[in-house]
Amino acid sequence: MKITQAMVLAAGLGTRMRPITDTIPKPLVKISGKAMIDYALEALAEAGVETVVVNVHHHADQMEAHLGACPGIDIRISDERDRLMDSGGGLVKGLKRLSPSPAFVMNADLFWIGEPEHELSNLRQLAAMFDPQTMDIAMLCADPERTTGHNGKIDFSLHPDGRLTRYKAGDANPVIYAGALVLMPGFLADAPSEPFNLNIYFDRAIAAGRLCGLKLAGEWLTVGTPEAISEAEATIQRVSRGI
């Protein structure tokens, strides 16, 4: 399936990244010389995405200036300056700026590196996997053994048929939500207009047997604290050297 639109969730306060985020929004914190959100935007562009909605709140003017200078993608702003909408509410508001066709959704502060050359990228594989007839959400997942900066919490179990369920101790094939998914915007048609957490809809999809996962290729990184920056940069250097 070809997917040409996406939303990037980027409106968080980044409180654990203070004092850095006292003066800069977390998505613009640089990791190995590149703003975190640019890892997501580049992955989307490589996958063929043409239009991206980005929600903004904290240091919104800086976000708009940065995004306005990004070439090659039509970037639309979902303004949350007046009210943060949480992950679910922010997604619902932002998707109104896109068409009702399938869309990628990505977090601005989670990314991966080291995808194998001469293979489809993770996002292209996710798009190819997504079947709206049998899935509400197709989610990219990370192997806990190939992460940097993660707190150790396991989110889901990935079953042999590709279905995801909430992880319970002892479950086989534990995985972490990697901050990228595909859905049909209509799945959120009955969502409230108030702020809410997207996990409500993850659980709804699980209950219907329609939450599916794909394990990503490469190394997954999350940068939640100032100390995690050096860890992420060390991983990027290691992967770039092929170690």
MOQUI-V893360 format. One record per residue. RES is the residue in one letter. PHI is phi in radians with two decimals (NA if undefined). PSI is psi in degrees with one decimal (NA if undefined). Layout:
BEGIN
res/phi/psi
RES/PHI/PSI
RES/PHI/PSI
END
This chain:
BEGIN
res/phi/psi
M/NA/131.1
K/-1.52/127.3
I/-2.12/123.7
T/-2.03/8.2
Q/-2.39/157.2
A/-2.77/161.9
M/-2.20/138.3
V/-1.97/121.7
L/-1.46/113.4
A/-2.43/17.1
A/-1.68/3.1
G/-1.14/164.2
L/-1.46/-20.9
G/1.07/41.8
T/-1.11/-33.1
R/-1.29/-12.6
M/-1.60/3.3
R/-1.13/146.1
P/-1.51/-1.8
I/-1.01/-43.2
T/-1.43/6.0
D/-1.17/-27.2
T/-2.14/-4.1
I/-2.60/143.0
P/-1.23/146.5
K/-0.96/-41.0
P/-1.09/-16.4
L/-1.70/-0.6
V/-1.11/131.9
K/-1.55/135.5
I/-2.11/115.4
S/0.94/42.6
G/1.43/4.5
K/-2.23/133.0
A/-1.04/140.9
M/-0.98/-41.4
I/-1.13/-24.7
D/-1.21/-27.9
Y/-1.08/-42.6
A/-1.18/-44.9
L/-1.12/-38.7
E/-1.17/-38.9
A/-1.12/-40.0
L/-1.16/-43.3
A/-1.07/-41.9
E/-1.09/-32.0
A/-1.42/-1.6
G/1.71/11.1
V/-1.30/136.3
E/-1.93/-27.3
T/-2.26/129.6
V/-2.31/129.1
V/-1.66/133.5
V/-2.18/126.6
N/-1.55/145.8
V/-2.33/148.7
H/-2.65/-69.6
H/-1.26/124.1
H/0.84/49.9
A/-1.05/-34.5
D/-1.09/-39.4
Q/-1.13/-40.8
M/-1.09/-45.7
E/-1.11/-39.5
A/-1.13/-43.0
H/-1.14/-46.2
L/-1.21/-29.9
G/-1.18/-18.7
A/-1.70/4.4
C/-1.46/119.7
P/-1.45/155.9
G/1.52/-12.0
I/-2.28/139.7
D/-1.41/105.9
I/-1.79/126.8
R/-2.01/140.6
I/-1.71/131.7
S/-1.84/108.9
D/-1.50/118.0
E/-2.05/27.3
R/-0.98/-39.1
D/-1.42/-25.0
R/-2.82/120.6
L/-1.26/136.2
M/-1.86/5.3
D/1.10/178.1
S/-1.13/-44.0
G/-1.27/-49.0
G/-1.10/-37.6
G/-1.14/-39.1
L/-1.15/-45.9
V/-1.03/-45.5
K/-1.11/-43.7
G/-1.20/-37.7
L/-1.12/-19.9
K/-1.14/-16.2
R/-1.60/3.2
L/-2.08/173.3
S/-1.39/168.7
P/-1.36/8.4
S/-1.39/171.4
P/-0.99/147.1
A/-2.44/142.4
F/-1.33/150.2
V/-2.29/128.8
M/-2.33/150.6
N/-1.52/140.8
A/-1.30/-15.2
D/-2.02/16.0
L/-2.21/133.2
F/-2.71/173.7
W/-2.40/159.4
I/-2.42/167.2
G/1.35/29.8
E/-1.11/140.0
P/-1.05/137.4
E/-1.23/154.6
H/1.13/21.5
E/-2.24/158.3
L/-1.02/141.2
S/-1.16/164.6
N/-1.00/-44.2
L/-1.20/-37.1
R/-1.14/-38.2
Q/-1.15/-38.9
L/-1.11/-42.0
A/-1.11/-40.5
A/-1.15/-31.8
M/-1.31/-32.8
F/-1.14/124.8
D/-2.23/101.8
P/-1.12/-13.6
Q/-1.26/-29.4
T/-2.12/-4.9
M/-2.30/142.7
D/-1.60/-37.8
I/-2.47/135.5
A/-1.95/125.9
M/-2.12/135.4
L/-1.41/133.2
C/-2.19/151.7
A/-1.94/143.3
D/-1.27/124.9
P/-0.98/-23.6
E/-1.42/-7.1
R/-2.18/54.0
T/-2.28/156.7
T/-2.30/130.9
G/1.51/0.9
H/-1.39/149.5
N/-1.48/0.3
G/1.67/-8.4
K/-1.26/131.5
I/-1.70/134.7
D/-1.66/-48.1
F/-2.42/166.0
S/-1.92/131.3
L/-1.71/116.5
H/-1.53/160.4
P/-0.99/-28.4
D/-1.52/5.5
G/1.61/-6.0
R/-1.32/149.6
L/-1.95/140.9
T/-2.29/160.3
R/-1.08/138.1
Y/-1.25/137.3
K/-2.19/146.7
A/-0.88/128.4
G/1.63/-7.8
D/-1.11/149.1
A/-1.38/155.5
N/0.91/59.5
P/-1.23/141.7
V/-2.46/164.3
I/-2.02/137.2
Y/-1.10/124.0
A/-1.59/6.2
G/1.42/24.1
A/-2.55/135.1
L/-2.65/169.5
V/-2.19/138.4
L/-2.63/166.0
M/-1.58/125.6
P/-0.92/-28.3
G/-1.09/-19.4
F/-1.06/-25.1
L/-1.76/18.4
A/-1.05/-31.2
D/-1.72/14.3
A/-1.20/149.6
P/-1.22/159.8
S/-1.49/-4.1
E/-1.56/164.3
P/-1.05/139.4
F/-2.76/161.3
N/-1.56/136.5
L/-1.13/-18.4
N/-1.01/-25.2
I/-1.00/-41.9
Y/-1.42/-26.2
F/-1.05/-46.4
D/-1.17/-34.1
R/-1.12/-42.7
A/-1.15/-39.1
I/-1.06/-46.1
A/-1.05/-30.7
A/-1.57/-0.4
G/1.20/29.9
R/-2.18/21.7
L/-1.84/119.0
C/-2.14/156.5
G/-2.32/155.0
L/-2.30/126.0
K/-1.36/126.9
L/-1.30/153.5
A/-1.68/133.7
G/1.98/-166.6
E/-1.85/132.2
W/-1.77/135.8
L/-2.21/139.2
T/-2.30/134.7
V/-2.15/96.3
G/-1.82/-15.5
T/-2.38/161.2
P/-1.00/-35.6
E/-1.16/-25.7
A/-1.31/-14.2
I/-1.09/-47.4
S/-1.15/-34.5
E/-1.11/-44.7
A/-1.12/-41.9
E/-1.17/-33.2
A/-1.14/-40.0
T/-1.14/-42.7
I/-1.07/-42.0
Q/-1.13/-41.2
R/-1.11/-45.6
V/-1.17/-38.4
S/-1.12/-26.1
R/-1.55/-2.5
G/1.32/26.6
I/-1.63/NA
END
